[in-house]
Amino acid sequence: MNFKNEKHLRSDVTGKTYLTKGWGYIAALALLPYAILKSLWAWGSTVGLTTKQAVQDVAGFGDTLKEGPAFLYTLYTIGIDFTAILAILASLFALAFVTSWGEKLPKRLLIISGRSVGLLTVLISFLTALQFLGVLPKGYAEGLASWVYAVTYGGLFLWGVTIFIATLAFQHRIKNKQPS
């Protein structure tokens, strides 16, 4: 590669400072409060629950799981909520865009997954916001403190946006690493 191309490559990368690894780290942290909250509920905590009915619903969730796969019920009885595990897996997925081990994974699969999941998550979050605004009908959501919605849906929205940008940043970095 000659000096002219190398200079152009560096200016192209520095011109896109918004495409940094920081987005992947933000995405990795975005759902951890959700995972913690769901784990607390699985352990019997009532933090964020404002009515007796909500406490009973959360306490009875383990009984509901008895009707499903046995491993989900077993996990919940020892204080592990399956959706908390999914949130942790989503955090690991985000780290794949910023770590050396992530660069060893199939790049095309990472990019397609990151873009798809990011867009889908933002869309779901948008539809949820429309439910809260009363534009779309919403399900039963009584008995939760307002900050619980910020932790759950806000975290999901933040994850969706940041995983999408982390995917773009990853794609930009690997494109600039490959020789022309």
Backbone as a printed PyTorch tensor [residue, N CA C, xyz], in Angstrom:
tensor([[[  0.8590,  -1.1710,   0.0000],
         [  0.0000,   0.0000,   0.0000],
         [  0.9050,   1.2330,   0.0000]],

        [[  0.6410,   2.1550,  -0.8930],
         [  1.4920,   3.3410,  -0.9170],
         [  1.0190,   4.3770,   0.0940]],

        [[  1.8250,   5.4110,   0.2650],
         [  1.5550,   6.4250,   1.2870],
         [  0.2420,   7.1560,   1.0370]],

        [[ -0.0790,   7.4000,  -0.2290],
         [ -1.3050,   8.1170,  -0.5620],
         [ -2.5370,   7.3390,  -0.0870]],

        [[ -2.5810,   6.0400,  -0.3580],
         [ -3.7120,   5.2230,   0.0810],
         [ -3.7620,   5.1000,   1.5920]],

        [[ -2.5980,   4.9820,   2.2360],
         [ -2.5560,   4.8600,   3.6900],
         [ -3.0830,   6.1360,   4.3460]],

        [[ -2.7180,   7.2900,   3.8240],
         [ -3.1900,   8.5600,   4.3630],
         [ -4.7060,   8.6580,   4.2090]],

        [[ -5.2310,   8.2630,   3.0430],
         [ -6.6750,   8.3040,   2.8140],
         [ -7.4050,   7.3720,   3.7840]],

        [[ -6.8370,   6.2030,   4.0290],
         [ -7.4340,   5.2360,   4.9410],
         [ -7.5170,   5.8100,   6.3500]],

        [[ -6.4280,   6.4200,   6.8190],
         [ -6.4290,   7.0030,   8.1650],
         [ -7.4170,   8.1530,   8.2780]],

        [[ -7.5090,   9.0120,   7.2910],
         [ -8.4300,  10.1440,   7.3740],
         [ -9.8730,   9.6610,   7.3080]],

        [[-10.1180,   8.5760,   6.5710],
         [-11.4580,   8.0160,   6.5060],
         [-11.8870,   7.4710,   7.8740]],

        [[-10.9750,   6.8160,   8.5760],
         [-11.2820,   6.2620,   9.8970],
         [-11.4630,   7.3780,  10.9130]],

        [[-10.5740,   8.3600,  10.9210],
         [-10.6750,   9.4330,  11.9120],
         [-11.8630,  10.3380,  11.6340]],

        [[-12.3320,  10.3860,  10.3920],
         [-13.4950,  11.1970,  10.0640],
         [-14.7890,  10.6110,  10.5980]],

        [[-14.7650,   9.3820,  11.0210],
         [-15.9660,   8.7180,  11.5380],
         [-15.7580,   8.3540,  13.0030]],

        [[-15.5730,   9.3650,  13.8230],
         [-15.2880,   9.1160,  15.2350],
         [-16.4760,   8.4950,  15.9690]],

        [[-17.6660,   8.6140,  15.4100],
         [-18.8330,   7.9980,  16.0440],
         [-18.8160,   6.4800,  15.8900]],

        [[-17.9700,   5.9660,  15.0200],
         [-17.8780,   4.5180,  14.8210],
         [-16.7380,   3.9610,  15.6780]],

        [[-16.9320,   3.9610,  16.9790],
         [-15.9090,   3.4870,  17.9010],
         [-16.3610,   2.1970,  18.5800]],

        [[-15.4340,   1.5760,  19.2670],
         [-15.7510,   0.3730,  20.0350],
         [-16.6340,   0.6890,  21.2370]],

        [[-16.6880,   1.9460,  21.6180],
         [-17.4960,   2.3440,  22.7740],
         [-18.9460,   1.9170,  22.6660]],

        [[-19.5010,   1.8980,  21.4590],
         [-20.8970,   1.4920,  21.2810],
         [-21.1080,   0.0380,  21.6800]],

        [[-20.1450,  -0.7940,  21.3910],
         [-20.2540,  -2.1980,  21.7880],
         [-20.2260,  -2.3550,  23.2960]],

        [[-19.3910,  -1.5530,  23.9580],
         [-19.3290,  -1.6140,  25.4210],
         [-20.6200,  -1.0870,  26.0540]],

        [[-21.1750,  -0.0270,  25.4730],
         [-22.4530,   0.4910,  25.9840],
         [-23.5380,  -0.5670,  25.8160]],

        [[-23.5660,  -1.2060,  24.6430],
         [-24.5540,  -2.2700,  24.4010],
         [-24.3700,  -3.4140,  25.3950]],

        [[-23.1170,  -3.7350,  25.7130],
         [-22.8460,  -4.8280,  26.6540],
         [-23.3730,  -4.5000,  28.0510]],

        [[-23.4000,  -3.2260,  28.4100],
         [-23.8710,  -2.8170,  29.7360],
         [-25.3650,  -2.5100,  29.7860]],

        [[-25.9800,  -2.2540,  28.6430],
         [-27.3580,  -1.7520,  28.5900],
         [-28.3870,  -2.6700,  29.2350]],

        [[-28.2330,  -3.9770,  29.1110],
         [-29.2380,  -4.9100,  29.6250],
         [-28.8800,  -5.5130,  30.9820]],

        [[-27.7160,  -5.1650,  31.5030],
         [-27.3370,  -5.7320,  32.8030],
         [-28.2680,  -5.3010,  33.9430]],

        [[-28.7430,  -4.0350,  33.9850],
         [-29.7210,  -3.7000,  35.0350],
         [-30.9870,  -4.5540,  34.9460]],

        [[-31.4290,  -4.8500,  33.7360],
         [-32.5840,  -5.7270,  33.5510],
         [-32.2930,  -7.1120,  34.1090]],

        [[-31.1250,  -7.6530,  33.7860],
         [-30.7520,  -8.9860,  34.2690],
         [-30.7070,  -9.0150,  35.7910]],

        [[-30.1950,  -7.9600,  36.3810],
         [-30.1250,  -7.8850,  37.8420],
         [-31.5220,  -7.8290,  38.4380]],

        [[-32.3970,  -6.9910,  37.8730],
         [-33.7640,  -6.8640,  38.3780],
         [-34.5070,  -8.1900,  38.2820]],

        [[-34.4300,  -8.8470,  37.1300],
         [-35.1300, -10.1250,  36.9660],
         [-34.5670, -11.1960,  37.9030]],

        [[-33.2630, -11.1540,  38.1480],
         [-32.6610, -12.1110,  39.0830],
         [-33.1360, -11.8340,  40.5010]],

        [[-33.2250, -10.5700,  40.8630],
         [-33.7420, -10.2290,  42.1960],
         [-35.1530, -10.7510,  42.3810]],

        [[-35.9810, -10.5950,  41.3620],
         [-37.3400, -11.1120,  41.4470],
         [-37.3450, -12.6300,  41.5600]],

        [[-36.4710, -13.2960,  40.8330],
         [-36.3980, -14.7630,  40.9190],
         [-35.9560, -15.2020,  42.3140]],

        [[-35.1660, -14.3730,  42.9860],
         [-34.7110, -14.6850,  44.3470],
         [-35.7390, -14.2950,  45.4050]],

        [[-36.8780, -13.7210,  44.9680],
         [-37.9490, -13.4000,  45.9010],
         [-38.0370, -11.9470,  46.3010]],

        [[-37.2170, -11.1050,  45.7640],
         [-37.2700,  -9.6760,  46.0830],
         [-38.5230,  -9.0440,  45.4930]],

        [[-39.0000,  -7.9890,  46.1180],
         [-40.1690,  -7.2660,  45.6090],
         [-39.8000,  -5.8550,  45.1510]],

        [[-38.5200,  -5.5930,  44.9430],
         [-38.0780,  -4.2720,  44.5080],
         [-38.7500,  -3.9200,  43.1760]],

        [[-39.3380,  -2.7290,  43.1110],
         [-40.0010,  -2.2680,  41.8950],
         [-41.4400,  -2.7030,  41.7470]],

        [[-41.9220,  -3.5160,  42.6530],
         [-43.3120,  -3.9740,  42.6180],
         [-44.1220,  -3.1040,  43.5750]],

        [[-45.2100,  -2.5250,  43.0870],
         [-45.9370,  -1.5360,  43.8920],
         [-47.2840,  -2.0140,  44.4230]],

        [[-47.7620,  -3.1600,  43.9600],
         [-49.0390,  -3.6660,  44.4530],
         [-48.8980,  -5.1100,  44.9090]],

        [[-49.8390,  -5.5150,  45.7570],
         [-49.8540,  -6.9140,  46.2150],
         [-50.0160,  -7.8740,  45.0470]],

        [[-50.8460,  -7.4790,  44.0850],
         [-51.0770,  -8.3320,  42.9250],
         [-49.7950,  -8.5450,  42.1390]],

        [[-49.0000,  -7.4870,  41.9650],
         [-47.7280,  -7.6140,  41.2300],
         [-46.7810,  -8.5390,  41.9820]],

        [[-46.7480,  -8.4210,  43.2980],
         [-45.8910,  -9.2930,  44.1060],
         [-46.3430, -10.7410,  43.9370]],

        [[-47.6560, -10.9630,  43.9690],
         [-48.1840, -12.3200,  43.7940],
         [-47.8980, -12.8540,  42.3900]],

        [[-48.0110, -11.9730,  41.3900],
         [-47.7370, -12.3900,  40.0100],
         [-46.2850, -12.8210,  39.8450]],

        [[-45.3620, -12.0320,  40.4100],
         [-43.9440, -12.3690,  40.3060],
         [-43.6490, -13.6350,  41.1050]],

        [[-44.2340, -13.7370,  42.3010],
         [-44.0210, -14.9210,  43.1320],
         [-44.6030, -16.1680,  42.4660]],

        [[-45.7040, -16.0180,  41.7510],
         [-46.3480, -17.1530,  41.0970],
         [-45.7810, -17.4810,  39.7330]],

        [[-44.8150, -16.6910,  39.2820],
         [-44.2420, -16.9370,  37.9610],
         [-43.5690, -18.3050,  37.8930]],

        [[-42.9210, -18.7030,  38.9700],
         [-42.2960, -20.0290,  39.0120],
         [-43.3180, -21.1330,  38.8350]],

        [[-44.5090, -20.9430,  39.4220],
         [-45.5670, -21.9440,  39.2610],
         [-46.0330, -22.0230,  37.8080]],

        [[-46.0680, -20.8770,  37.1310],
         [-46.4410, -20.8500,  35.7170],
         [-45.4370, -21.6310,  34.8890]],

        [[-44.1730, -21.5520,  35.2760],
         [-43.1260, -22.2530,  34.5280],
         [-43.2110, -23.7670,  34.6750]],

        [[-43.9060, -24.2470,  35.6880],
         [-44.0470, -25.6980,  35.8670],
         [-44.6900, -26.3470,  34.6520]],

        [[-45.5440, -25.5690,  33.9660],
         [-46.2670, -26.1040,  32.8210],
         [-45.3950, -26.1540,  31.5700]],

        [[-44.2610, -25.4670,  31.5800],
         [-43.3740, -25.4230,  30.4180],
         [-42.2160, -26.3860,  30.5600]],

        [[-41.1360, -26.0860,  29.8580],
         [-39.9460, -26.9490,  29.9240],
         [-39.3960, -27.0430,  31.3430]],

        [[-39.0080, -28.2300,  31.7440],
         [-38.5460, -28.4740,  33.1130],
         [-37.2970, -27.6590,  33.4630]],

        [[-36.4070, -27.4520,  32.4770],
         [-35.1800, -26.7280,  32.8000],
         [-35.4570, -25.2720,  33.1610]],

        [[-36.4980, -24.6610,  32.5670],
         [-36.8370, -23.2800,  32.9200],
         [-37.3260, -23.1910,  34.3590]],

        [[-38.1510, -24.1370,  34.7430],
         [-38.6500, -24.1610,  36.1150],
         [-37.4990, -24.4030,  37.0890]],

        [[-36.6200, -25.3220,  36.7580],
         [-35.4680, -25.6180,  37.6250],
         [-34.5900, -24.3850,  37.7860]],

        [[-34.2980, -23.7110,  36.6900],
         [-33.4910, -22.4840,  36.7670],
         [-34.1490, -21.4550,  37.6840]],

        [[-35.4580, -21.2660,  37.4970],
         [-36.1600, -20.2450,  38.2750],
         [-36.1900, -20.5950,  39.7610]],

        [[-36.3330, -21.8640,  40.0760],
         [-36.3890, -22.2490,  41.4910],
         [-35.0580, -22.0120,  42.2080]],

        [[-33.9630, -21.9860,  41.4530],
         [-32.6720, -21.6820,  42.0950],
         [-32.2950, -20.2070,  41.9290]],

        [[-33.2600, -19.4070,  41.4480],
         [-33.0500, -17.9650,  41.3700],
         [-32.4490, -17.4620,  40.0790]],

        [[-32.6150, -18.2120,  39.0180],
         [-32.0890, -17.7650,  37.7310],
         [-33.2570, -17.6040,  36.7610]],

        [[-33.5020, -16.3740,  36.3470],
         [-34.5630, -16.0850,  35.3920],
         [-34.0090, -16.2590,  33.9800]],

        [[-34.7440, -16.9740,  33.1340],
         [-34.2840, -17.2600,  31.7840],
         [-34.0630, -15.9860,  30.9730]],

        [[-34.9240, -14.9770,  31.1570],
         [-34.7480, -13.7410,  30.4040],
         [-33.5060, -12.9810,  30.8790]],

        [[-33.1060, -13.1800,  32.1280],
         [-31.8520, -12.5900,  32.6040],
         [-30.6700, -13.2440,  31.8990]],

        [[-30.7700, -14.5450,  31.6620],
         [-29.7190, -15.2520,  30.9140],
         [-29.6540, -14.7190,  29.4830]],

        [[-30.8170, -14.4860,  28.8760],
         [-30.8400, -13.9320,  27.5290],
         [-30.2020, -12.5410,  27.4930]],

        [[-30.4460, -11.7470,  28.5220],
         [-29.8430, -10.4130,  28.5930],
         [-28.3220, -10.5090,  28.6970]],

        [[-27.8430, -11.4600,  29.4560],
         [-26.3910, -11.6510,  29.5860],
         [-25.8040, -12.1450,  28.2620]],

        [[-26.5130, -13.0290,  27.5770],
         [-26.0600, -13.4770,  26.2550],
         [-26.0370, -12.3120,  25.2600]],

        [[-27.0180, -11.4160,  25.3550],
         [-27.0300, -10.2330,  24.4900],
         [-25.8300,  -9.3400,  24.7910]],

        [[-25.4370,  -9.2710,  26.0480],
         [-24.2500,  -8.4940,  26.4220],
         [-22.9910,  -9.1310,  25.8410]],

        [[-22.9080, -10.4470,  25.8850],
         [-21.7630, -11.1430,  25.2870],
         [-21.7380, -10.9610,  23.7670]],

        [[-22.9130, -10.9810,  23.1620],
         [-23.0160, -10.7370,  21.7280],
         [-22.4520,  -9.3550,  21.3980]],

        [[-22.7810,  -8.3630,  22.2140],
         [-22.2650,  -7.0100,  21.9880],
         [-20.7450,  -6.9690,  22.1060]],

        [[-20.2140,  -7.7250,  23.0470],
         [-18.7560,  -7.7600,  23.2180],
         [-18.0440,  -8.3930,  22.0260]],

        [[-18.7530,  -9.2170,  21.2730],
         [-18.1430,  -9.8260,  20.0860],
         [-17.7360,  -8.7690,  19.0630]],

        [[-18.3660,  -7.6050,  19.0990],
         [-18.0490,  -6.5420,  18.1490],
         [-16.8350,  -5.7110,  18.5600]],

        [[-16.3350,  -5.9260,  19.7710],
         [-15.2470,  -5.0650,  20.2570],
         [-14.0450,  -5.8350,  20.8010]],

        [[-14.0930,  -7.1440,  20.7610],
         [-13.0030,  -7.9370,  21.3310],
         [-12.2730,  -8.7110,  20.2390]],

        [[-11.0840,  -9.1760,  20.5850],
         [-10.3030,  -9.9520,  19.6120],
         [-10.9690, -11.3030,  19.3330]],

        [[-11.6100, -11.9070,  20.3300],
         [-12.2760, -13.1860,  20.0760],
         [-13.4710, -13.0040,  19.1510]],

        [[-14.0920, -11.8270,  19.1750],
         [-15.2110, -11.5640,  18.2750],
         [-14.7800, -11.4860,  16.8230]],

        [[-13.5560, -11.0120,  16.6040],
         [-13.0490, -10.9090,  15.2360],
         [-12.7540, -12.2870,  14.6340]],

        [[-12.6910, -13.3110,  15.4720],
         [-12.4490, -14.6750,  14.9830],
         [-13.7410, -15.3710,  14.5570]],

        [[-14.8790, -14.7860,  14.9150],
         [-16.1760, -15.3460,  14.5450],
         [-16.4770, -15.0070,  13.0900]],

        [[-17.4030, -15.7260,  12.4730],
         [-17.7640, -15.4140,  11.0800],
         [-18.3050, -13.9800,  10.9690]],

        [[-17.5790, -13.1480,  10.2630],
         [-17.8950, -11.7150,  10.2000],
         [-19.2620, -11.4380,   9.5700]],

        [[-19.5460, -12.1260,   8.5030],
         [-20.8320, -11.9000,   7.8170],
         [-22.0030, -12.2470,   8.7420]],

        [[-21.8810, -13.3410,   9.4710],
         [-22.9340, -13.7400,  10.4070],
         [-23.1050, -12.6930,  11.5110]],

        [[-22.0010, -12.1880,  12.0440],
         [-22.0690, -11.1420,  13.0690],
         [-22.7530,  -9.8910,  12.5410]],

        [[-22.3720,  -9.4750,  11.3520],
         [-22.9150,  -8.2430,  10.7780],
         [-24.4020,  -8.3840,  10.4780]],

        [[-24.7870,  -9.4720,   9.8580],
         [-26.2150,  -9.6830,   9.5540],
         [-27.0190,  -9.7760,  10.8450]],

        [[-26.5110, -10.5240,  11.8220],
         [-27.2150, -10.6650,  13.1070],
         [-27.3130,  -9.3300,  13.8270]],

        [[-26.2180,  -8.5910,  13.8860],
         [-26.2110,  -7.3130,  14.5910],
         [-27.1720,  -6.3060,  13.9980]],

        [[-27.1630,  -6.2090,  12.6930],
         [-28.0840,  -5.2670,  12.0400],
         [-29.5430,  -5.6960,  12.2350]],

        [[-29.8220,  -6.9730,  12.0080],
         [-31.1970,  -7.4790,  12.1030],
         [-31.7500,  -7.3470,  13.5140]],

        [[-30.9920,  -7.8300,  14.4720],
         [-31.4550,  -7.7980,  15.8560],
         [-31.5630,  -6.3530,  16.3560]],

        [[-30.6230,  -5.5130,  15.9600],
         [-30.6750,  -4.1100,  16.3590],
         [-31.9290,  -3.4220,  15.8460]],

        [[-32.2130,  -3.5950,  14.5590],
         [-33.4090,  -2.9790,  13.9770],
         [-34.6860,  -3.5430,  14.5800]],

        [[-34.7350,  -4.8610,  14.7550],
         [-35.9200,  -5.4930,  15.3290],
         [-36.1600,  -5.0060,  16.7680]],

        [[-35.0970,  -4.8760,  17.5380],
         [-35.2270,  -4.4300,  18.9230],
         [-35.7280,  -2.9880,  18.9900]],

        [[-35.2120,  -2.1310,  18.1270],
         [-35.6790,  -0.7440,  18.0960],
         [-37.1450,  -0.6950,  17.6820]],

        [[-37.5360,  -1.5100,  16.7120],
         [-38.9340,  -1.5580,  16.2740],
         [-39.8450,  -2.0120,  17.4120]],

        [[-39.4540,  -3.0570,  18.1090],
         [-40.2540,  -3.5460,  19.2450],
         [-40.3590,  -2.4710,  20.3220]],

        [[-39.2590,  -1.7840,  20.5820],
         [-39.2690,  -0.7130,  21.5790],
         [-40.1910,   0.4270,  21.1520]],

        [[-40.1830,   0.7460,  19.8780],
         [-41.0590,   1.7890,  19.3530],
         [-42.5250,   1.3900,  19.5200]],

        [[-42.8470,   0.1500,  19.1930],
         [-44.2200,  -0.3330,  19.3600],
         [-44.6390,  -0.3250,  20.8290]],

        [[-43.7050,  -0.6550,  21.7100],
         [-43.9820,  -0.6080,  23.1450],
         [-44.2580,   0.8220,  23.5880]],

        [[-43.4810,   1.7700,  23.0710],
         [-43.7160,   3.1790,  23.3960],
         [-45.1040,   3.6080,  22.9290]],

        [[-45.5270,   3.1460,  21.7620],
         [-46.8720,   3.4660,  21.2850],
         [-47.9430,   2.8750,  22.2000]],

        [[-47.6760,   1.7220,  22.7970],
         [-48.6070,   1.1520,  23.7680],
         [-48.7080,   2.0430,  24.9980]],

        [[-47.5660,   2.5100,  25.4880],
         [-47.5770,   3.3690,  26.6730],
         [-48.2630,   4.6970,  26.4020]],

        [[-48.1770,   5.1850,  25.1670],
         [-48.8240,   6.4440,  24.8060],
         [-50.3150,   6.2580,  24.5170]],

        [[-50.7750,   5.0180,  24.4910],
         [-52.1850,   4.7440,  24.2680],
         [-52.5760,   4.6380,  22.8060]],

        [[-51.6110,   4.7200,  21.8940],
         [-51.9030,   4.6030,  20.4750],
         [-52.2610,   3.1600,  20.1260]],

        [[-51.5670,   2.2090,  20.7300],
         [-51.8480,   0.7880,  20.5520],
         [-52.3700,   0.2230,  21.8670]],

        [[-53.2160,  -0.7890,  21.8060],
         [-53.6920,  -1.3870,  23.0640],
         [-52.5420,  -2.0640,  23.8000]],

        [[-52.5820,  -1.9830,  25.1240],
         [-51.5050,  -2.6060,  25.8960],
         [-52.0660,  -3.6670,  26.8210]],

        [[-51.1930,  -4.5620,  27.1930],
         [-51.5670,  -5.6240,  28.1100],
         [-51.5600,  -5.1140,  29.5400]],

        [[-51.7170,  -6.0130,  30.4560],
         [-51.7320,  -5.6870,  31.8710],
         [-50.3350,  -5.2870,  32.3290]],

        [[-50.2140,  -4.1030,  32.9020],
         [-48.9040,  -3.6270,  33.3500],
         [-49.0050,  -2.8940,  34.6820]],

        [[-49.9950,  -3.2310,  35.4670],
         [-50.1920,  -2.5740,  36.7550],
         [-49.2250,  -3.1330,  37.7870]],

        [[-48.8970,  -2.3140,  38.7540],
         [-48.1330,  -2.7920,  39.8900],
         [-46.6330,  -2.6980,  39.7730]],

        [[-46.1440,  -2.0440,  38.7280],
         [-44.7050,  -1.8730,  38.5800],
         [-44.3560,  -0.3970,  38.7400]],

        [[-43.2870,  -0.1320,  39.4490],
         [-42.8120,   1.2430,  39.5960],
         [-42.3990,   1.7730,  38.2240]],

        [[-42.5350,   3.0790,  38.0280],
         [-42.2290,   3.6480,  36.7100],
         [-40.7690,   3.4390,  36.3010]],

        [[-39.8560,   3.4020,  37.2660],
         [-38.4510,   3.2020,  36.9150],
         [-38.2020,   1.7940,  36.3680]],

        [[-39.0830,   0.8480,  36.6810],
         [-38.9380,  -0.5100,  36.1550],
         [-39.0660,  -0.4890,  34.6340]],

        [[-39.9790,   0.3470,  34.1230],
         [-40.1360,   0.4640,  32.6750],
         [-38.8870,   1.0600,  32.0390]],

        [[-38.2780,   2.0250,  32.6970],
         [-37.0410,   2.6200,  32.1790],
         [-35.9320,   1.5740,  32.1250]],

        [[-35.8450,   0.7570,  33.1790],
         [-34.8120,  -0.2870,  33.2180],
         [-35.0690,  -1.3390,  32.1510]],

        [[-36.3040,  -1.7790,  32.0070],
         [-36.5890,  -2.8710,  31.0760],
         [-36.6590,  -2.3790,  29.6280]],

        [[-37.6040,  -1.5150,  29.3380],
         [-37.7880,  -1.0850,  27.9550],
         [-36.7450,  -0.0620,  27.5150]],

        [[-36.3350,   0.7920,  28.4330],
         [-35.2700,   1.7400,  28.1120],
         [-33.9660,   1.0190,  27.8300]],

        [[-33.6630,   0.0140,  28.6410],
         [-32.4570,  -0.7820,  28.4200],
         [-32.5130,  -1.5400,  27.1070]],

        [[-33.6790,  -2.0750,  26.7880],
         [-33.8420,  -2.7990,  25.5300],
         [-33.6680,  -1.8590,  24.3370]],

        [[-34.2760,  -0.6880,  24.4150],
         [-34.1350,   0.2940,  23.3300],
         [-32.6760,   0.7250,  23.1800]],

        [[-32.0270,   1.0430,  24.3120],
         [-30.6200,   1.4430,  24.2720],
         [-29.7650,   0.3310,  23.6710]],

        [[-30.0220,  -0.9090,  24.0660],
         [-29.2670,  -2.0390,  23.5170],
         [-29.4700,  -2.1230,  22.0030]],

        [[-30.7080,  -2.0050,  21.5480],
         [-30.9880,  -2.1070,  20.1190],
         [-30.2620,  -1.0580,  19.3000]],

        [[-30.2970,   0.1830,  19.7620],
         [-29.6240,   1.2680,  19.0460],
         [-28.1150,   1.0580,  19.0650]],

        [[-27.5730,   0.7610,  20.2410],
         [-26.1200,   0.6570,  20.3510],
         [-25.5710,  -0.6010,  19.6880]],

        [[-26.3330,  -1.6920,  19.6690],
         [-25.8380,  -2.8940,  18.9800],
         [-25.8170,  -2.6450,  17.4730]],

        [[-26.7780,  -1.8840,  16.9840],
         [-26.7910,  -1.5470,  15.5680],
         [-25.5760,  -0.6830,  15.2110]],

        [[-25.3050,   0.3310,  16.0210],
         [-24.1540,   1.1980,  15.7500],
         [-22.8480,   0.4300,  15.9520]],

        [[-22.8000,  -0.4470,  16.9570],
         [-21.6020,  -1.2660,  17.1730],
         [-21.3480,  -2.1670,  15.9600]],

        [[-22.4130,  -2.6530,  15.3520],
         [-22.2800,  -3.4740,  14.1480],
         [-21.6950,  -2.6520,  13.0050]],

        [[-22.1980,  -1.4410,  12.8290],
         [-21.6630,  -0.5710,  11.7830],
         [-20.1920,  -0.2540,  12.0390]],

        [[-19.8390,   0.0160,  13.2890],
         [-18.4490,   0.3200,  13.6440],
         [-17.5540,  -0.8910,  13.3810]],

        [[-18.0320,  -2.0670,  13.7460],
         [-17.2910,  -3.3110,  13.5070],
         [-17.0680,  -3.5050,  12.0060]],

        [[-18.1250,  -3.3280,  11.2470],
         [-18.0350,  -3.4880,   9.8040],
         [-17.0370,  -2.4850,   9.2220]],

        [[-17.0600,  -1.2790,   9.7030],
         [-16.1320,  -0.2440,   9.2350],
         [-14.6900,  -0.6150,   9.5850]],

        [[-14.4800,  -1.1090,  10.8020],
         [-13.1200,  -1.4810,  11.2220],
         [-12.5740,  -2.6450,  10.3980]],

        [[-13.3760,  -3.6800,  10.1810],
         [-12.8590,  -4.8350,   9.4380],
         [-12.6670,  -4.4950,   7.9690]],

        [[-13.4810,  -3.5980,   7.4440],
         [-13.3160,  -3.1730,   6.0590],
         [-11.9840,  -2.4510,   5.8840]],

        [[-11.6230,  -1.6370,   6.8630],
         [-10.3750,  -0.8780,   6.7840],
         [ -9.1500,  -1.7030,   7.1400]],

        [[ -9.3220,  -2.8700,   7.7430],
         [ -8.1970,  -3.7490,   8.0550],
         [ -7.7740,  -4.5710,   6.8530]],

        [[ -8.7360,  -4.8530,   5.9770],
         [ -8.4570,  -5.7120,   4.8270],
         [ -7.6780,  -4.9120,   3.7720]],

        [[ -6.6370,  -5.5340,   3.2230],
         [ -5.8760,  -4.8320,   2.1810],
         [ -6.7030,  -4.6400,   0.9210]],

        [[ -6.4950,  -3.4890,   0.2680],
         [ -7.2670,  -3.1690,  -0.9430],
         [ -6.7550,  -3.8970,  -2.1520]]])
